[in-house]
């Protein structure tokens, strides 16, 4: 039910439907999105909010808050540019689906009451952008990364790569007024025509007297400082342009689970850009550019007991439950990569610039950050560990939309002997039959079957 065309199913054909049934075994903040080509970045996504304990107290949960980059051409047009000309320049960005551009549009707004502690569930659904999120004159208490509660820490800004999530608590303790909420594009690794104008508004409100001379009434409250745009200035730390991840030292899991220092498997993946056929920009993870077939997903291949795996499928097979795997992900290119693993939280054992050296690497095994999306620094590396315990087929990929489609991915085939009993063959085969019928009826080319 992971929903990745070419791995766990065929794509859902236009006019067909598919019901995903899954069990929430973790709690916190996440998002669902299409994994068909770059469709998610035209808007096929939404938040997932699973209640559970928090590592700090708060008064009100304001729900999910999406950060997006945005272009005035479609995502597939952008991907075409990325494939042949390099990363496209975004026009602007959105906070929870809205912003202004020129003389049109509206800002996202939310209301604060003095003394109240608000929980915000930040999600980066960017196609290609590293953000710094900040609220003028307010600090944030970070209580979770991805699906993992952490020991709270306080900061002015939160760095966010595509696919990452942070739950933060903001205390309404500033002088009552109007303040900018900012998603600032980091120019060192992102291109955007309006990277400093992706903003929302926090407005302080007070109990309404019924005579709102200083602002309009809203649900029994009135605005303290009217509805004009804020005049607040950003924290000084927000002006520093970098493409770093949040520091490992800050992301301490609330529940400590030590990683093994004796992995049964260790794999080194280099993330590399190269020029493919006719000059197309392609990526490889390890020595392979990932290509799988939309009309023959891995689960169907396993169900049919076809154990012939091509190198382009980039399969990483882990048959034995209870074993540990270490992955070294490194690049000599200045572009950082937000790498996301399906089906797992992983331990971040090391994250540095420079070249990985096994003899000198300094691993953090106790209280190491755990999450499902990590930034590989430009000209640097991360070392992650995961525990083999979840039978299925799982994608590991860069969450920059263009890089994923251009092959920067591998698939994990985990506990393969247990997978067939988890498959509903009727659903799997009927979905593929619907897709095949659609392809034949439309004469759709499958020449771009990166399958992700």
VEXMAR-360405 format. One record per residue (C-alpha): residue number from 0; residue in three letters; x, y, z. Coordinates in steps of 0.001 Angstrom, whole numbers. Example, Ala and Ser with C-alpha at 12.3 -4.5 7.8 and 13.67 -1.06 7.14 Angstrom:
2
SITE  seq  type       c1       c2       c3
SITE    0   ALA    12300    -4500     7800
SITE    1   SER    13670    -1060     7140
//
This chain:
452
SITE  seq  type       c1       c2       c3
SITE    0   UNK        0        0        0
SITE    1   UNK     3015     2315     -280
SITE    2   UNK     1695     3784    -3530
SITE    3   UNK     4893     3951    -5591
SITE    4   UNK     4233     3142    -9274
SITE    5   UNK     6719      586   -10602
SITE    6   UNK     7461     -710    -7090
SITE    7   UNK     4256    -1493    -5185
SITE    8   UNK     1657    -1059    -7938
SITE    9   UNK      947       69   -11462
SITE   10   UNK     -224     3679   -11764
SITE   11   UNK    -3932     4329   -11213
SITE   12   UNK    -5369     4901   -14685
SITE   13   UNK    -7532     7995   -15294
SITE   14   UNK   -11118     7080   -14446
SITE   15   UNK   -10098     4245   -12116
SITE   16   UNK    -9875     4323    -8320
SITE   17   UNK    -7725     2762    -5627
SITE   18   UNK    -8350     2536    -1882
SITE   19   UNK    -5262     2631      331
SITE   20   UNK    -5618      811     3641
SITE   21   UNK    -2816     1197     6132
SITE   22   UNK    -2187     1062     9867
SITE   23   UNK     -812     4096    11725
SITE   24   UNK     2029     2581    13758
SITE   25   UNK     3734     5936    14395
SITE   26   UNK     2344     9324    15381
SITE   27   UNK     3146    12890    14470
SITE   28   UNK     3197    14764    11184
SITE   29   UNK     3596    13566     7620
SITE   30   UNK     2043    13966     4185
SITE   31   UNK      653    11896     1368
SITE   32   UNK     1502    12692    -2244
SITE   33   UNK     1419    11218    -5709
SITE   34   UNK     4537     9293    -6669
SITE   35   UNK     3654     9255   -10349
SITE   36   UNK     6342    11217   -12216
SITE   37   UNK     6279    14838   -10825
SITE   38   UNK     2503    15013   -10358
SITE   39   UNK     2771    15837    -6634
SITE   40   UNK     4272    19240    -7387
SITE   41   UNK     1209    20362    -9318
SITE   42   UNK     -747    19890    -6087
SITE   43   UNK    -1592    16205    -5599
SITE   44   UNK     -656    16081    -1911
SITE   45   UNK    -2032    16684     1571
SITE   46   UNK    -1153    16491     5244
SITE   47   UNK    -1273    13516     7598
SITE   48   UNK    -1805    14346    11273
SITE   49   UNK    -1684    11420    13711
SITE   50   UNK    -2310    12276    17353
SITE   51   UNK       13    11026    20065
SITE   52   UNK     2114    12210    22991
SITE   53   UNK     4235    15342    22631
SITE   54   UNK     7604    16023    24266
SITE   55   UNK     6461    19487    25467
SITE   56   UNK     3134    20986    26437
SITE   57   UNK     1107    23318    24247
SITE   58   UNK    -2354    24881    24308
SITE   59   UNK    -3600    24751    20719
SITE   60   UNK    -2692    22653    17672
SITE   61   UNK    -2878    24775    14509
SITE   62   UNK    -2356    21723    12285
SITE   63   UNK     -168    21278     9231
SITE   64   UNK     1637    24189     7581
SITE   65   UNK     2970    23457     4097
SITE   66   UNK     5948    25214     2519
SITE   67   UNK     6091    24970    -1280
SITE   68   UNK     8013    26454    -4136
SITE   69   UNK     5811    27369    -7102
SITE   70   UNK     6131    27886   -10834
SITE   71   UNK     3744    29319   -13405
SITE   72   UNK     4447    26395   -15704
SITE   73   UNK     3469    22834   -14862
SITE   74   UNK     5751    20463   -13015
SITE   75   UNK     6201    18203   -16051
SITE   76   UNK     7280    21255   -18109
SITE   77   UNK     9762    22062   -15359
SITE   78   UNK    11059    18496   -15404
SITE   79   UNK    11586    18735   -19161
SITE   80   UNK    13695    21853   -18602
SITE   81   UNK    15611    20153   -15791
SITE   82   UNK    16318    17129   -17977
SITE   83   UNK    17770    19117   -20856
SITE   84   UNK    18809    22520   -19516
SITE   85   UNK    19393    22161   -15776
SITE   86   UNK    17327    23049   -12696
SITE   87   UNK    14427    25416   -13501
SITE   88   UNK    14017    28722   -11680
SITE   89   UNK    10861    28831    -9561
SITE   90   UNK     8672    31932    -9781
SITE   91   UNK     7707    32163    -6119
SITE   92   UNK     6548    30008    -3210
SITE   93   UNK     3513    29279    -1053
SITE   94   UNK     2711    28994     2627
SITE   95   UNK     -229    26632     3102
SITE   96   UNK    -1126    26969     -561
SITE   97   UNK    -1225    30742     -959
SITE   98   UNK      906    33863    -1400
SITE   99   UNK      964    37100    -3369
SITE  100   UNK     2601    37592    -6761
SITE  101   UNK     2727    41114    -8114
SITE  102   UNK     -683    42645    -7461
SITE  103   UNK    -2641    39407    -7039
SITE  104   UNK    -3085    36748    -4383
SITE  105   UNK    -3404    36664     -611
SITE  106   UNK    -1095    35820     2275
SITE  107   UNK    -1694    32942     4639
SITE  108   UNK    -2788    34323     8018
SITE  109   UNK    -3134    32858    11496
SITE  110   UNK    -4178    34443    14797
SITE  111   UNK    -2307    34438    18121
SITE  112   UNK    -3622    35323    21565
SITE  113   UNK    -1001    36557    24037
SITE  114   UNK      327    33879    26353
SITE  115   UNK     -944    30937    24285
SITE  116   UNK     1410    28166    23139
SITE  117   UNK      702    27040    19567
SITE  118   UNK     1827    23849    17847
SITE  119   UNK     2661    24120    14135
SITE  120   UNK     3281    21035    12018
SITE  121   UNK     5749    22230     9356
SITE  122   UNK     6006    20234     6111
SITE  123   UNK     8267    21018     3177
SITE  124   UNK     6573    19869      -25
SITE  125   UNK     9042    21757    -2210
SITE  126   UNK    10069    20416    -5585
SITE  127   UNK    13545    21909    -5524
SITE  128   UNK    13983    24335    -2633
SITE  129   UNK    15761    24491      704
SITE  130   UNK    13888    26804     3104
SITE  131   UNK    14555    28554     6378
SITE  132   UNK    11301    28930     8294
SITE  133   UNK    11026    31723    10835
SITE  134   UNK     8515    34014    12539
SITE  135   UNK     9728    37534    13287
SITE  136   UNK    10185    38282    17014
SITE  137   UNK     9233    34713    18011
SITE  138   UNK    11396    31718    18843
SITE  139   UNK    10336    28145    18191
SITE  140   UNK    10572    25098    20425
SITE  141   UNK    11210    22112    18142
SITE  142   UNK     9613    18920    19498
SITE  143   UNK     9703    16437    16581
SITE  144   UNK    11475    15718    13312
SITE  145   UNK     9590    13654    10753
SITE  146   UNK     7776    10982    12822
SITE  147   UNK    10209    11030    15790
SITE  148   UNK     9589    13034    18998
SITE  149   UNK    12785    14757    20144
SITE  150   UNK    14114    16470    23263
SITE  151   UNK    12860    20060    22750
SITE  152   UNK    15306    22754    21699
SITE  153   UNK    14762    26454    20996
SITE  154   UNK    15741    28229    17782
SITE  155   UNK    15038    31337    15675
SITE  156   UNK    14954    29410    12395
SITE  157   UNK    14272    25870    11194
SITE  158   UNK    16108    24591     8116
SITE  159   UNK    13911    22440     5891
SITE  160   UNK    14720    20313     2877
SITE  161   UNK    12061    18788      663
SITE  162   UNK    10131    16021     2410
SITE  163   UNK    11227    16997     5914
SITE  164   UNK     8795    17765     8732
SITE  165   UNK     9241    19562    12032
SITE  166   UNK     6715    20046    14801
SITE  167   UNK     7341    23310    16659
SITE  168   UNK     5716    25172    19536
SITE  169   UNK     5517    28956    19317
SITE  170   UNK     4618    30964    22403
SITE  171   UNK     2684    34173    21721
SITE  172   UNK     4967    36282    23916
SITE  173   UNK     5841    39198    21616
SITE  174   UNK     4349    42678    21872
SITE  175   UNK      823    42240    20441
SITE  176   UNK      781    43258    16786
SITE  177   UNK     1327    41833    13295
SITE  178   UNK     4403    39792    12352
SITE  179   UNK     5782    38184     9224
SITE  180   UNK     6023    34420     8968
SITE  181   UNK     8749    33618     6421
SITE  182   UNK     9854    30690     4248
SITE  183   UNK    13184    32021     2980
SITE  184   UNK    14728    30365      -75
SITE  185   UNK    18401    29475      304
SITE  186   UNK    20048    30784    -2862
SITE  187   UNK    23140    28601    -2531
SITE  188   UNK    21126    25553    -3605
SITE  189   UNK    17776    26900    -4866
SITE  190   UNK    16704    29236    -7644
SITE  191   UNK    13665    31464    -7139
SITE  192   UNK    12654    34846    -8568
SITE  193   UNK    10960    35880    -5303
SITE  194   UNK    12784    33910    -2651
SITE  195   UNK    12462    36659      -21
SITE  196   UNK     8733    37202     -541
SITE  197   UNK     7298    33850      526
SITE  198   UNK     5502    35087     3604
SITE  199   UNK     2463    34630     5820
SITE  200   UNK     1133    36808     8615
SITE  201   UNK      688    36250    12351
SITE  202   UNK    -1888    38643    13818
SITE  203   UNK    -2459    39053    17527
SITE  204   UNK    -6094    39192    18581
SITE  205   UNK    -7881    40081    21806
SITE  206   UNK   -11360    39426    23079
SITE  207   UNK   -13798    41533    21127
SITE  208   UNK   -15806    44240    22919
SITE  209   UNK   -18195    44416    20006
SITE  210   UNK   -16740    47834    19076
SITE  211   UNK   -13743    47042    16940
SITE  212   UNK   -12357    50464    16038
SITE  213   UNK    -8832    49163    15489
SITE  214   UNK    -9648    46141    13357
SITE  215   UNK   -12416    43864    12273
SITE  216   UNK   -13986    41300    14574
SITE  217   UNK   -13151    37627    14072
SITE  218   UNK   -14989    34825    15930
SITE  219   UNK   -15440    36852    19091
SITE  220   UNK   -11979    38428    18850
SITE  221   UNK   -10649    41586    17244
SITE  222   UNK    -7264    42291    15698
SITE  223   UNK    -4954    44227    17985
SITE  224   UNK    -3248    46114    15194
SITE  225   UNK    -5695    46077    12292
SITE  226   UNK    -5214    44219     9020
SITE  227   UNK    -2287    46097     7513
SITE  228   UNK      841    44214     6425
SITE  229   UNK     3418    43749     9182
SITE  230   UNK     6456    45997     9397
SITE  231   UNK     8523    43530    11440
SITE  232   UNK    12049    42538    10450
SITE  233   UNK    13512    39055    10219
SITE  234   UNK    15882    37543    12754
SITE  235   UNK    19516    38200    11862
SITE  236   UNK    20110    34433    11647
SITE  237   UNK    17553    34222     8836
SITE  238   UNK    19734    36376     6570
SITE  239   UNK    22583    33856     6515
SITE  240   UNK    22309    31839     3310
SITE  241   UNK    23188    28159     3689
SITE  242   UNK    21871    24777     2669
SITE  243   UNK    22618    22918     5873
SITE  244   UNK    20429    20447     7702
SITE  245   UNK    19394    21086    11290
SITE  246   UNK    22401    20203    13469
SITE  247   UNK    22598    16565    14514
SITE  248   UNK    23357    17625    18092
SITE  249   UNK    19918    19249    18345
SITE  250   UNK    17903    16305    17025
SITE  251   UNK    18064    14066    20084
SITE  252   UNK    15268    11450    20128
SITE  253   UNK    13078    11632    23220
SITE  254   UNK    13274     7843    23429
SITE  255   UNK    16867     6700    22989
SITE  256   UNK    17443     3589    20865
SITE  257   UNK    21086     2781    20225
SITE  258   UNK    22188     1733    16750
SITE  259   UNK    24316    -1355    16272
SITE  260   UNK    28066     -906    15878
SITE  261   UNK    28289    -4232    14043
SITE  262   UNK    26208    -4015    10858
SITE  263   UNK    25762    -7175     8824
SITE  264   UNK    25650    -5089     5618
SITE  265   UNK    27483    -1932     4585
SITE  266   UNK    26995     -200     1223
SITE  267   UNK    28640     2902     -226
SITE  268   UNK    26520     4991    -2636
SITE  269   UNK    27978     7895    -4565
SITE  270   UNK    25381    10430    -5769
SITE  271   UNK    26555    11657    -9136
SITE  272   UNK    25317    13762   -12063
SITE  273   UNK    26250    12764   -15587
SITE  274   UNK    25303    13488   -19180
SITE  275   UNK    23080    10780   -20637
SITE  276   UNK    21804    10154   -24175
SITE  277   UNK    21675    13330   -26294
SITE  278   UNK    22989    15357   -23349
SITE  279   UNK    20139    14648   -20924
SITE  280   UNK    20902    15369   -17275
SITE  281   UNK    20747    12104   -15334
SITE  282   UNK    21703    11021   -11839
SITE  283   UNK    23035     7787   -10487
SITE  284   UNK    23052     6354    -6982
SITE  285   UNK    25969     4030    -6692
SITE  286   UNK    26785     3093   -10264
SITE  287   UNK    23191     2953   -11455
SITE  288   UNK    20511     5286   -12761
SITE  289   UNK    17286     3820   -11417
SITE  290   UNK    14737     2745   -14024
SITE  291   UNK    11785      473   -13274
SITE  292   UNK     8691     -289   -15352
SITE  293   UNK     5316     1260   -14577
SITE  294   UNK     3505    -1719   -16081
SITE  295   UNK     5562    -4351   -14237
SITE  296   UNK     6004    -3258   -10617
SITE  297   UNK     8385    -5041    -8302
SITE  298   UNK     5580    -6544    -6195
SITE  299   UNK     4083    -8165    -9293
SITE  300   UNK     7502    -9478   -10217
SITE  301   UNK     7872   -10993    -6743
SITE  302   UNK     4340   -12429    -6850
SITE  303   UNK     5169   -14117   -10145
SITE  304   UNK     8382   -15483    -8577
SITE  305   UNK    10521   -13736   -11169
SITE  306   UNK    13862   -13299    -9413
SITE  307   UNK    15678   -11838   -12396
SITE  308   UNK    16673    -8309   -11391
SITE  309   UNK    18289    -5975   -13890
SITE  310   UNK    21037    -3588   -12800
SITE  311   UNK    18832     -604   -13715
SITE  312   UNK    16313    -1690   -11077
SITE  313   UNK    19061    -1030    -8520
SITE  314   UNK    17758    -3660    -6061
SITE  315   UNK    19220    -3783    -2560
SITE  316   UNK    18122    -7092    -1066
SITE  317   UNK    17934    -7693     2682
SITE  318   UNK    16449   -11163     3256
SITE  319   UNK    17115   -11637     6974
SITE  320   UNK    14996   -10069     9698
SITE  321   UNK    16871    -8541    12625
SITE  322   UNK    20001    -7523    10753
SITE  323   UNK    21483    -4016    10481
SITE  324   UNK    22510    -2102     7367
SITE  325   UNK    24829      885     7124
SITE  326   UNK    24640     3132     4071
SITE  327   UNK    27229     5760     3186
SITE  328   UNK    25710     8394      891
SITE  329   UNK    28233    10851     -485
SITE  330   UNK    28705    13363    -3264
SITE  331   UNK    31548    15451    -4640
SITE  332   UNK    29075    17872    -6230
SITE  333   UNK    28088    21087    -4436
SITE  334   UNK    24353    20309    -4672
SITE  335   UNK    22913    18906    -1407
SITE  336   UNK    20311    16144    -1577
SITE  337   UNK    17350    15523      768
SITE  338   UNK    17299    11720      798
SITE  339   UNK    14089     9980     1867
SITE  340   UNK    13609     6329     2794
SITE  341   UNK    10158     4726     2620
SITE  342   UNK     9056     2201     5212
SITE  343   UNK    11629     3102     7886
SITE  344   UNK    13043     5583    10299
SITE  345   UNK    16831     5464    10038
SITE  346   UNK    19618     6480    12382
SITE  347   UNK    21921     9311    11241
SITE  348   UNK    25355     8163    12407
SITE  349   UNK    27439    10877    10723
SITE  350   UNK    26866    13954     8558
SITE  351   UNK    29860    15954     7352
SITE  352   UNK    31375    17846     4445
SITE  353   UNK    34414    16293     2812
SITE  354   UNK    35151    12731     1745
SITE  355   UNK    34096     9773     3857
SITE  356   UNK    36971     7872     5417
SITE  357   UNK    36057     4682     7257
SITE  358   UNK    39184     4783     9413
SITE  359   UNK    38533     8291    10736
SITE  360   UNK    34740     8571    10622
SITE  361   UNK    33228     9521    13968
SITE  362   UNK    29912     7731    14399
SITE  363   UNK    27175     8725    16828
SITE  364   UNK    25499     5502    17955
SITE  365   UNK    23806     6598    21196
SITE  366   UNK    21016     9171    20888
SITE  367   UNK    21726     9526    17169
SITE  368   UNK    18964    11372    15283
SITE  369   UNK    16276     9129    13820
SITE  370   UNK    14097    10254    10941
SITE  371   UNK    13143     9343     7349
SITE  372   UNK    14586    12294     5378
SITE  373   UNK    18138    13612     5742
SITE  374   UNK    20224    16151     3854
SITE  375   UNK    23404    14886     2228
SITE  376   UNK    25614    18007     2328
SITE  377   UNK    27039    19339     -907
SITE  378   UNK    30597    17971    -1244
SITE  379   UNK    29889    15770     1758
SITE  380   UNK    28337    12613     3120
SITE  381   UNK    25942    11053     5605
SITE  382   UNK    26072     7621     7161
SITE  383   UNK    22702     6116     8026
SITE  384   UNK    21684     2837     9616
SITE  385   UNK    18410      958     9484
SITE  386   UNK    17095    -2224    11040
SITE  387   UNK    15701    -4919     8763
SITE  388   UNK    12227    -5658    10113
SITE  389   UNK     9590    -4409     7660
SITE  390   UNK     8855    -6825     4785
SITE  391   UNK     8135    -5035     1546
SITE  392   UNK     9576    -3055    -1326
SITE  393   UNK    10784      405     -298
SITE  394   UNK    12109     3313    -2308
SITE  395   UNK    15114     5377    -1217
SITE  396   UNK    15327     8540    -3290
SITE  397   UNK    16277    12176    -3452
SITE  398   UNK    13219    14315    -2696
SITE  399   UNK    14202    16958    -5249
SITE  400   UNK    11576    16197    -7877
SITE  401   UNK    13865    16411   -10888
SITE  402   UNK    16571    14226    -9335
SITE  403   UNK    14126    11448    -8490
SITE  404   UNK    12759    11230   -12018
SITE  405   UNK    16292    11450   -13415
SITE  406   UNK    17264     8268   -11612
SITE  407   UNK    18599     9217    -8157
SITE  408   UNK    17030     6275    -6326
SITE  409   UNK    17366     2647    -5291
SITE  410   UNK    14818      105    -4112
SITE  411   UNK    15056    -2029     -997
SITE  412   UNK    13620    -5550    -1236
SITE  413   UNK    13209    -6482     2407
SITE  414   UNK    12471    -9950     3801
SITE  415   UNK    11435   -11102      334
SITE  416   UNK    10169   -14510     1451
SITE  417   UNK     7463   -12848     3570
SITE  418   UNK     6232   -10438      879
SITE  419   UNK     3921   -12731    -1195
SITE  420   UNK     1552   -13360     1723
SITE  421   UNK     1086    -9592     2104
SITE  422   UNK       29    -9044    -1529
SITE  423   UNK    -3583    -8813    -2644
SITE  424   UNK    -3154   -10210    -6171
SITE  425   UNK    -6616    -9173    -7340
SITE  426   UNK    -5980    -5512    -6520
SITE  427   UNK    -2449    -5622    -7908
SITE  428   UNK    -3411    -7282   -11169
SITE  429   UNK    -6604    -5285   -11746
SITE  430   UNK    -4730    -2009   -11251
SITE  431   UNK    -2139    -3085   -13807
SITE  432   UNK    -4865    -4234   -16214
SITE  433   UNK    -6508     -813   -15943
SITE  434   UNK    -3193      893   -16620
SITE  435   UNK    -2435    -1325   -19630
SITE  436   UNK    -5881     -608   -21074
SITE  437   UNK    -5335     3133   -20676
SITE  438   UNK    -1893     2982   -22301
SITE  439   UNK    -3222     1029   -25281
SITE  440   UNK    -6215     3329   -25715
SITE  441   UNK    -4124     6501   -25652
SITE  442   UNK    -1004     5123   -27330
SITE  443   UNK      904     6543   -24367
SITE  444   UNK     4642     6183   -24679
SITE  445   UNK     6358     4409   -21783
SITE  446   UNK     9715     5845   -22744
SITE  447   UNK    10015     7807   -19497
SITE  448   UNK     9376     4835   -17239
SITE  449   UNK    11537     5943   -14377
SITE  450   UNK     8461     4700   -12534
SITE  451   UNK     8756     7136    -9657
//
